[in-house]
Amino acid sequence: MNFRKATPSDIPMIEEIYSQARAYMRENGNLNQWVNGYPDRAIIQQDIAGGNCHICEENGEYLGVFSLFQGPDPTYFKIFDGSWRNDKPYVVIHRIAVTAHRKGVASRCFDFALEQCPNLRIDTHLDNIPMQRSLEKNGFIRCGIIYLANGDPRIAYHKVK
């Protein structure tokens, strides 16, 4: 598997991956995350323009997409019902999605992120049980609850290499 920064020409495929991810969420009981077309084209364009959007591919096939940001993340300033594992500089994964839920793709995305910084944070919706399982399988520790800017709660995870 290879990783590269996304370009504007990748937008149609990224939109398709996110569409598949929304359908998968609904099929698995997660009815409230990524609603109303989120993440939309404007967000994808912003992630690409900022150099944050990454593509995971193999032999020209798109396997996944995610955005990686250097912290600090304002939504992570306060954590409730727990604490972060440390206060060292970190990176954050947002908007991760894989195609066809092929085994090992999310794990490789997490590994790639940890290669960029050994301190990785991520959050997920309370209803996103498949993502929670994936994070825990990949050694992330559930640290507490954070709140998005709109007030929605998310489960906060942290992995230290």
mmCIF file of the C-alpha atoms, coordinates in Angstrom:
data_MODEL
# 
_entry.id   MODEL 
# 
loop_
_atom_site.group_PDB 
_atom_site.id 
_atom_site.type_symbol 
_atom_site.label_atom_id 
_atom_site.label_alt_id 
_atom_site.label_comp_id 
_atom_site.label_asym_id 
_atom_site.label_entity_id 
_atom_site.label_seq_id 
_atom_site.pdbx_PDB_ins_code 
_atom_site.Cartn_x 
_atom_site.Cartn_y 
_atom_site.Cartn_z 
_atom_site.occupancy 
_atom_site.B_iso_or_equiv 
_atom_site.pdbx_formal_charge 
_atom_site.auth_seq_id 
_atom_site.auth_comp_id 
_atom_site.auth_asym_id 
_atom_site.auth_atom_id 
_atom_site.pdbx_PDB_model_num 
ATOM 1   C CA . MET A 1 1   ? 0.000   0.000  0.000  1.00 0.00 ? 1   MET A CA 1 
ATOM 2   C CA . ASN A 1 2   ? 1.181   3.472  -0.906 1.00 0.00 ? 2   ASN A CA 1 
ATOM 3   C CA . PHE A 1 3   ? 0.287   6.811  0.619  1.00 0.00 ? 3   PHE A CA 1 
ATOM 4   C CA . ARG A 1 4   ? 0.256   10.133 -1.142 1.00 0.00 ? 4   ARG A CA 1 
ATOM 5   C CA . LYS A 1 5   ? -1.267  13.540 -0.709 1.00 0.00 ? 5   LYS A CA 1 
ATOM 6   C CA . ALA A 1 6   ? -4.562  13.938 -2.519 1.00 0.00 ? 6   ALA A CA 1 
ATOM 7   C CA . THR A 1 7   ? -4.880  16.313 -5.473 1.00 0.00 ? 7   THR A CA 1 
ATOM 8   C CA . PRO A 1 8   ? -7.955  18.013 -6.929 1.00 0.00 ? 8   PRO A CA 1 
ATOM 9   C CA . SER A 1 9   ? -8.199  15.255 -9.543 1.00 0.00 ? 9   SER A CA 1 
ATOM 10  C CA . ASP A 1 10  ? -8.886  12.788 -6.699 1.00 0.00 ? 10  ASP A CA 1 
ATOM 11  C CA . ILE A 1 11  ? -12.042 14.608 -5.547 1.00 0.00 ? 11  ILE A CA 1 
ATOM 12  C CA . PRO A 1 12  ? -14.594 12.470 -7.437 1.00 0.00 ? 12  PRO A CA 1 
ATOM 13  C CA . MET A 1 13  ? -13.114 9.250  -6.025 1.00 0.00 ? 13  MET A CA 1 
ATOM 14  C CA . ILE A 1 14  ? -12.867 10.726 -2.514 1.00 0.00 ? 14  ILE A CA 1 
ATOM 15  C CA . GLU A 1 15  ? -16.535 11.706 -2.737 1.00 0.00 ? 15  GLU A CA 1 
ATOM 16  C CA . GLU A 1 16  ? -17.367 8.135  -3.765 1.00 0.00 ? 16  GLU A CA 1 
ATOM 17  C CA . ILE A 1 17  ? -15.386 6.667  -0.854 1.00 0.00 ? 17  ILE A CA 1 
ATOM 18  C CA . TYR A 1 18  ? -17.180 8.985  1.581  1.00 0.00 ? 18  TYR A CA 1 
ATOM 19  C CA . SER A 1 19  ? -20.532 8.054  0.025  1.00 0.00 ? 19  SER A CA 1 
ATOM 20  C CA . GLN A 1 20  ? -19.748 4.365  0.551  1.00 0.00 ? 20  GLN A CA 1 
ATOM 21  C CA . ALA A 1 21  ? -18.694 5.096  4.140  1.00 0.00 ? 21  ALA A CA 1 
ATOM 22  C CA . ARG A 1 22  ? -21.973 6.896  4.871  1.00 0.00 ? 22  ARG A CA 1 
ATOM 23  C CA . ALA A 1 23  ? -23.918 3.912  3.504  1.00 0.00 ? 23  ALA A CA 1 
ATOM 24  C CA . TYR A 1 24  ? -21.833 1.514  5.614  1.00 0.00 ? 24  TYR A CA 1 
ATOM 25  C CA . MET A 1 25  ? -22.504 3.612  8.716  1.00 0.00 ? 25  MET A CA 1 
ATOM 26  C CA . ARG A 1 26  ? -26.258 3.493  8.113  1.00 0.00 ? 26  ARG A CA 1 
ATOM 27  C CA . GLU A 1 27  ? -26.164 -0.273 7.513  1.00 0.00 ? 27  GLU A CA 1 
ATOM 28  C CA . ASN A 1 28  ? -24.381 -0.688 10.850 1.00 0.00 ? 28  ASN A CA 1 
ATOM 29  C CA . GLY A 1 29  ? -26.726 1.389  12.991 1.00 0.00 ? 29  GLY A CA 1 
ATOM 30  C CA . ASN A 1 30  ? -24.833 4.671  12.867 1.00 0.00 ? 30  ASN A CA 1 
ATOM 31  C CA . LEU A 1 31  ? -27.609 6.971  11.661 1.00 0.00 ? 31  LEU A CA 1 
ATOM 32  C CA . ASN A 1 32  ? -26.323 10.297 13.028 1.00 0.00 ? 32  ASN A CA 1 
ATOM 33  C CA . GLN A 1 33  ? -22.717 10.617 11.869 1.00 0.00 ? 33  GLN A CA 1 
ATOM 34  C CA . TRP A 1 34  ? -21.749 12.153 8.537  1.00 0.00 ? 34  TRP A CA 1 
ATOM 35  C CA . VAL A 1 35  ? -25.262 13.378 7.744  1.00 0.00 ? 35  VAL A CA 1 
ATOM 36  C CA . ASN A 1 36  ? -26.384 15.888 5.107  1.00 0.00 ? 36  ASN A CA 1 
ATOM 37  C CA . GLY A 1 37  ? -23.556 14.994 2.737  1.00 0.00 ? 37  GLY A CA 1 
ATOM 38  C CA . TYR A 1 38  ? -20.721 15.530 5.209  1.00 0.00 ? 38  TYR A CA 1 
ATOM 39  C CA . PRO A 1 39  ? -17.865 15.612 4.377  1.00 0.00 ? 39  PRO A CA 1 
ATOM 40  C CA . ASP A 1 40  ? -18.800 17.656 1.340  1.00 0.00 ? 40  ASP A CA 1 
ATOM 41  C CA . ARG A 1 41  ? -16.762 18.849 -1.629 1.00 0.00 ? 41  ARG A CA 1 
ATOM 42  C CA . ALA A 1 42  ? -15.840 22.151 0.068  1.00 0.00 ? 42  ALA A CA 1 
ATOM 43  C CA . ILE A 1 43  ? -14.331 20.316 3.048  1.00 0.00 ? 43  ILE A CA 1 
ATOM 44  C CA . ILE A 1 44  ? -12.479 17.906 0.751  1.00 0.00 ? 44  ILE A CA 1 
ATOM 45  C CA . GLN A 1 45  ? -11.099 20.839 -1.258 1.00 0.00 ? 45  GLN A CA 1 
ATOM 46  C CA . GLN A 1 46  ? -10.025 22.577 1.948  1.00 0.00 ? 46  GLN A CA 1 
ATOM 47  C CA . ASP A 1 47  ? -8.263  19.425 3.202  1.00 0.00 ? 47  ASP A CA 1 
ATOM 48  C CA . ILE A 1 48  ? -6.468  19.029 -0.132 1.00 0.00 ? 48  ILE A CA 1 
ATOM 49  C CA . ALA A 1 49  ? -5.484  22.712 -0.343 1.00 0.00 ? 49  ALA A CA 1 
ATOM 50  C CA . GLY A 1 50  ? -4.038  22.493 3.165  1.00 0.00 ? 50  GLY A CA 1 
ATOM 51  C CA . GLY A 1 51  ? -1.976  19.428 2.251  1.00 0.00 ? 51  GLY A CA 1 
ATOM 52  C CA . ASN A 1 52  ? -3.814  17.359 4.864  1.00 0.00 ? 52  ASN A CA 1 
ATOM 53  C CA . CYS A 1 53  ? -5.795  14.880 2.741  1.00 0.00 ? 53  CYS A CA 1 
ATOM 54  C CA . HIS A 1 54  ? -4.069  11.554 2.068  1.00 0.00 ? 54  HIS A CA 1 
ATOM 55  C CA . ILE A 1 55  ? -4.913  8.706  -0.265 1.00 0.00 ? 55  ILE A CA 1 
ATOM 56  C CA . CYS A 1 56  ? -4.101  5.078  0.448  1.00 0.00 ? 56  CYS A CA 1 
ATOM 57  C CA . GLU A 1 57  ? -3.803  3.107  -2.782 1.00 0.00 ? 57  GLU A CA 1 
ATOM 58  C CA . GLU A 1 58  ? -2.405  -0.077 -4.212 1.00 0.00 ? 58  GLU A CA 1 
ATOM 59  C CA . ASN A 1 59  ? -1.772  -0.811 -7.894 1.00 0.00 ? 59  ASN A CA 1 
ATOM 60  C CA . GLY A 1 60  ? -3.763  2.302  -8.836 1.00 0.00 ? 60  GLY A CA 1 
ATOM 61  C CA . GLU A 1 61  ? -6.779  1.240  -6.746 1.00 0.00 ? 61  GLU A CA 1 
ATOM 62  C CA . TYR A 1 62  ? -8.075  3.646  -4.128 1.00 0.00 ? 62  TYR A CA 1 
ATOM 63  C CA . LEU A 1 63  ? -8.293  1.874  -0.768 1.00 0.00 ? 63  LEU A CA 1 
ATOM 64  C CA . GLY A 1 64  ? -8.877  4.713  1.650  1.00 0.00 ? 64  GLY A CA 1 
ATOM 65  C CA . VAL A 1 65  ? -8.753  8.391  2.419  1.00 0.00 ? 65  VAL A CA 1 
ATOM 66  C CA . PHE A 1 66  ? -8.080  10.414 5.558  1.00 0.00 ? 66  PHE A CA 1 
ATOM 67  C CA . SER A 1 67  ? -6.970  13.848 6.623  1.00 0.00 ? 67  SER A CA 1 
ATOM 68  C CA . LEU A 1 68  ? -4.044  14.301 8.960  1.00 0.00 ? 68  LEU A CA 1 
ATOM 69  C CA . PHE A 1 69  ? -3.602  17.507 10.934 1.00 0.00 ? 69  PHE A CA 1 
ATOM 70  C CA . GLN A 1 70  ? -0.846  18.748 13.200 1.00 0.00 ? 70  GLN A CA 1 
ATOM 71  C CA . GLY A 1 71  ? -2.273  19.521 16.648 1.00 0.00 ? 71  GLY A CA 1 
ATOM 72  C CA . PRO A 1 72  ? -3.317  21.233 18.712 1.00 0.00 ? 72  PRO A CA 1 
ATOM 73  C CA . ASP A 1 73  ? -6.941  20.650 17.750 1.00 0.00 ? 73  ASP A CA 1 
ATOM 74  C CA . PRO A 1 74  ? -9.294  23.116 19.496 1.00 0.00 ? 74  PRO A CA 1 
ATOM 75  C CA . THR A 1 75  ? -11.920 20.429 20.099 1.00 0.00 ? 75  THR A CA 1 
ATOM 76  C CA . TYR A 1 76  ? -9.320  18.446 22.061 1.00 0.00 ? 76  TYR A CA 1 
ATOM 77  C CA . PHE A 1 77  ? -8.486  21.234 24.537 1.00 0.00 ? 77  PHE A CA 1 
ATOM 78  C CA . LYS A 1 78  ? -11.040 19.905 27.021 1.00 0.00 ? 78  LYS A CA 1 
ATOM 79  C CA . ILE A 1 79  ? -11.647 16.215 27.570 1.00 0.00 ? 79  ILE A CA 1 
ATOM 80  C CA . PHE A 1 80  ? -14.332 14.925 29.897 1.00 0.00 ? 80  PHE A CA 1 
ATOM 81  C CA . ASP A 1 81  ? -14.608 11.672 31.861 1.00 0.00 ? 81  ASP A CA 1 
ATOM 82  C CA . GLY A 1 82  ? -10.914 10.956 31.365 1.00 0.00 ? 82  GLY A CA 1 
ATOM 83  C CA . SER A 1 83  ? -7.648  12.452 30.159 1.00 0.00 ? 83  SER A CA 1 
ATOM 84  C CA . TRP A 1 84  ? -5.210  12.285 27.272 1.00 0.00 ? 84  TRP A CA 1 
ATOM 85  C CA . ARG A 1 85  ? -2.275  9.920  27.688 1.00 0.00 ? 85  ARG A CA 1 
ATOM 86  C CA . ASN A 1 86  ? 0.179   12.820 27.475 1.00 0.00 ? 86  ASN A CA 1 
ATOM 87  C CA . ASP A 1 87  ? 0.420   16.495 26.512 1.00 0.00 ? 87  ASP A CA 1 
ATOM 88  C CA . LYS A 1 88  ? 3.173   16.097 23.906 1.00 0.00 ? 88  LYS A CA 1 
ATOM 89  C CA . PRO A 1 89  ? 2.775   17.406 20.327 1.00 0.00 ? 89  PRO A CA 1 
ATOM 90  C CA . TYR A 1 90  ? 0.398   15.225 18.337 1.00 0.00 ? 90  TYR A CA 1 
ATOM 91  C CA . VAL A 1 91  ? -1.302  14.692 15.004 1.00 0.00 ? 91  VAL A CA 1 
ATOM 92  C CA . VAL A 1 92  ? -5.012  14.079 14.511 1.00 0.00 ? 92  VAL A CA 1 
ATOM 93  C CA . ILE A 1 93  ? -6.780  11.883 11.972 1.00 0.00 ? 93  ILE A CA 1 
ATOM 94  C CA . HIS A 1 94  ? -10.120 13.167 10.730 1.00 0.00 ? 94  HIS A CA 1 
ATOM 95  C CA . ARG A 1 95  ? -12.480 11.895 8.027  1.00 0.00 ? 95  ARG A CA 1 
ATOM 96  C CA . ILE A 1 96  ? -10.972 8.423  7.606  1.00 0.00 ? 96  ILE A CA 1 
ATOM 97  C CA . ALA A 1 97  ? -12.843 6.077  5.270  1.00 0.00 ? 97  ALA A CA 1 
ATOM 98  C CA . VAL A 1 98  ? -11.882 2.889  3.471  1.00 0.00 ? 98  VAL A CA 1 
ATOM 99  C CA . THR A 1 99  ? -13.330 1.225  0.397  1.00 0.00 ? 99  THR A CA 1 
ATOM 100 C CA . ALA A 1 100 ? -15.162 -2.066 0.759  1.00 0.00 ? 100 ALA A CA 1 
ATOM 101 C CA . HIS A 1 101 ? -13.801 -2.350 4.295  1.00 0.00 ? 101 HIS A CA 1 
ATOM 102 C CA . ARG A 1 102 ? -10.876 -4.372 3.067  1.00 0.00 ? 102 ARG A CA 1 
ATOM 103 C CA . LYS A 1 103 ? -8.920  -5.850 5.925  1.00 0.00 ? 103 LYS A CA 1 
ATOM 104 C CA . GLY A 1 104 ? -5.870  -3.966 7.064  1.00 0.00 ? 104 GLY A CA 1 
ATOM 105 C CA . VAL A 1 105 ? -6.433  -0.664 5.245  1.00 0.00 ? 105 VAL A CA 1 
ATOM 106 C CA . ALA A 1 106 ? -7.415  1.349  8.319  1.00 0.00 ? 106 ALA A CA 1 
ATOM 107 C CA . SER A 1 107 ? -4.530  -0.228 10.248 1.00 0.00 ? 107 SER A CA 1 
ATOM 108 C CA . ARG A 1 108 ? -2.058  0.859  7.572  1.00 0.00 ? 108 ARG A CA 1 
ATOM 109 C CA . CYS A 1 109 ? -3.524  4.380  7.614  1.00 0.00 ? 109 CYS A CA 1 
ATOM 110 C CA . PHE A 1 110 ? -3.006  4.527  11.383 1.00 0.00 ? 110 PHE A CA 1 
ATOM 111 C CA . ASP A 1 111 ? 0.563   3.224  10.963 1.00 0.00 ? 111 ASP A CA 1 
ATOM 112 C CA . PHE A 1 112 ? 1.286   5.877  8.333  1.00 0.00 ? 112 PHE A CA 1 
ATOM 113 C CA . ALA A 1 113 ? 0.017   8.599  10.668 1.00 0.00 ? 113 ALA A CA 1 
ATOM 114 C CA . LEU A 1 114 ? 2.182   7.282  13.514 1.00 0.00 ? 114 LEU A CA 1 
ATOM 115 C CA . GLU A 1 115 ? 5.208   7.424  11.209 1.00 0.00 ? 115 GLU A CA 1 
ATOM 116 C CA . GLN A 1 116 ? 4.552   11.167 10.844 1.00 0.00 ? 116 GLN A CA 1 
ATOM 117 C CA . CYS A 1 117 ? 4.279   11.660 14.620 1.00 0.00 ? 117 CYS A CA 1 
ATOM 118 C CA . PRO A 1 118 ? 4.447   9.068  17.405 1.00 0.00 ? 118 PRO A CA 1 
ATOM 119 C CA . ASN A 1 119 ? 1.520   10.700 19.214 1.00 0.00 ? 119 ASN A CA 1 
ATOM 120 C CA . LEU A 1 120 ? -1.814  10.180 17.443 1.00 0.00 ? 120 LEU A CA 1 
ATOM 121 C CA . ARG A 1 121 ? -5.304  11.266 18.463 1.00 0.00 ? 121 ARG A CA 1 
ATOM 122 C CA . ILE A 1 122 ? -8.653  10.543 16.857 1.00 0.00 ? 122 ILE A CA 1 
ATOM 123 C CA . ASP A 1 123 ? -12.306 10.712 17.820 1.00 0.00 ? 123 ASP A CA 1 
ATOM 124 C CA . THR A 1 124 ? -15.420 8.935  16.674 1.00 0.00 ? 124 THR A CA 1 
ATOM 125 C CA . HIS A 1 125 ? -19.171 9.045  17.059 1.00 0.00 ? 125 HIS A CA 1 
ATOM 126 C CA . LEU A 1 126 ? -20.734 7.125  19.952 1.00 0.00 ? 126 LEU A CA 1 
ATOM 127 C CA . ASP A 1 127 ? -22.733 5.061  17.406 1.00 0.00 ? 127 ASP A CA 1 
ATOM 128 C CA . ASN A 1 128 ? -19.718 4.157  15.250 1.00 0.00 ? 128 ASN A CA 1 
ATOM 129 C CA . ILE A 1 129 ? -19.098 0.727  16.753 1.00 0.00 ? 129 ILE A CA 1 
ATOM 130 C CA . PRO A 1 130 ? -17.018 -0.585 13.794 1.00 0.00 ? 130 PRO A CA 1 
ATOM 131 C CA . MET A 1 131 ? -14.588 2.354  14.147 1.00 0.00 ? 131 MET A CA 1 
ATOM 132 C CA . GLN A 1 132 ? -14.403 1.926  17.915 1.00 0.00 ? 132 GLN A CA 1 
ATOM 133 C CA . ARG A 1 133 ? -13.513 -1.744 17.415 1.00 0.00 ? 133 ARG A CA 1 
ATOM 134 C CA . SER A 1 134 ? -10.909 -0.867 14.786 1.00 0.00 ? 134 SER A CA 1 
ATOM 135 C CA . LEU A 1 135 ? -9.296  1.728  17.031 1.00 0.00 ? 135 LEU A CA 1 
ATOM 136 C CA . GLU A 1 136 ? -9.153  -0.616 20.008 1.00 0.00 ? 136 GLU A CA 1 
ATOM 137 C CA . LYS A 1 137 ? -7.837  -3.461 17.821 1.00 0.00 ? 137 LYS A CA 1 
ATOM 138 C CA . ASN A 1 138 ? -5.087  -1.108 16.659 1.00 0.00 ? 138 ASN A CA 1 
ATOM 139 C CA . GLY A 1 139 ? -3.936  -0.221 20.169 1.00 0.00 ? 139 GLY A CA 1 
ATOM 140 C CA . PHE A 1 140 ? -5.726  3.075  20.675 1.00 0.00 ? 140 PHE A CA 1 
ATOM 141 C CA . ILE A 1 141 ? -6.767  3.815  24.240 1.00 0.00 ? 141 ILE A CA 1 
ATOM 142 C CA . ARG A 1 142 ? -10.184 5.298  24.925 1.00 0.00 ? 142 ARG A CA 1 
ATOM 143 C CA . CYS A 1 143 ? -9.432  8.477  26.882 1.00 0.00 ? 143 CYS A CA 1 
ATOM 144 C CA . GLY A 1 144 ? -12.793 10.195 27.425 1.00 0.00 ? 144 GLY A CA 1 
ATOM 145 C CA . ILE A 1 145 ? -15.306 12.407 25.651 1.00 0.00 ? 145 ILE A CA 1 
ATOM 146 C CA . ILE A 1 146 ? -14.652 15.554 23.630 1.00 0.00 ? 146 ILE A CA 1 
ATOM 147 C CA . TYR A 1 147 ? -17.224 17.917 22.171 1.00 0.00 ? 147 TYR A CA 1 
ATOM 148 C CA . LEU A 1 148 ? -17.188 19.259 18.623 1.00 0.00 ? 148 LEU A CA 1 
ATOM 149 C CA . ALA A 1 149 ? -17.687 22.986 18.015 1.00 0.00 ? 149 ALA A CA 1 
ATOM 150 C CA . ASN A 1 150 ? -21.415 22.330 17.464 1.00 0.00 ? 150 ASN A CA 1 
ATOM 151 C CA . GLY A 1 151 ? -21.672 20.563 20.843 1.00 0.00 ? 151 GLY A CA 1 
ATOM 152 C CA . ASP A 1 152 ? -21.867 16.977 19.555 1.00 0.00 ? 152 ASP A CA 1 
ATOM 153 C CA . PRO A 1 153 ? -20.008 14.471 21.782 1.00 0.00 ? 153 PRO A CA 1 
ATOM 154 C CA . ARG A 1 154 ? -17.322 12.159 20.438 1.00 0.00 ? 154 ARG A CA 1 
ATOM 155 C CA . ILE A 1 155 ? -15.301 9.358  22.003 1.00 0.00 ? 155 ILE A CA 1 
ATOM 156 C CA . ALA A 1 156 ? -11.647 10.411 22.156 1.00 0.00 ? 156 ALA A CA 1 
ATOM 157 C CA . TYR A 1 157 ? -8.854  7.919  21.493 1.00 0.00 ? 157 TYR A CA 1 
ATOM 158 C CA . HIS A 1 158 ? -5.091  8.250  21.747 1.00 0.00 ? 158 HIS A CA 1 
ATOM 159 C CA . LYS A 1 159 ? -2.207  6.065  20.613 1.00 0.00 ? 159 LYS A CA 1 
ATOM 160 C CA . VAL A 1 160 ? 1.425   6.605  21.510 1.00 0.00 ? 160 VAL A CA 1 
ATOM 161 C CA . LYS A 1 161 ? 4.124   4.791  19.544 1.00 0.00 ? 161 LYS A CA 1 
# 
